[in-house]
């Protein structure tokens, strides 16, 4: 099953700045080869369900290995069975709608 997720991993107990941890998660996501787009409050990732969930797990493992004693994660996800849809399709659909209005 194809899934699109919005992932936000937040390490706790590591101080105010978390950019080092976010950067490491980005490296994990990039190494997966999955389509992804980082944004200000997380990263969209798309691909086969098991591969995407493995990346989520790997991000947690890496952040814990970096010394974060706790992690809180927000994960939104969507799947479709009626048709194939990618992240770019969703963005393009809204862009086309805005051009019409």
Secondary structure, DSSP 8 states (H G I E B T S, - for coil): -EEEEEEEEEEESS-S--HHHHHHHHHHHHHHT-EEEEETTEEEEEEEHHHHHHHHHHHHHHHHHTT-SEEEEEEEEE--SSS---HHHHHHHHHHHHHH-
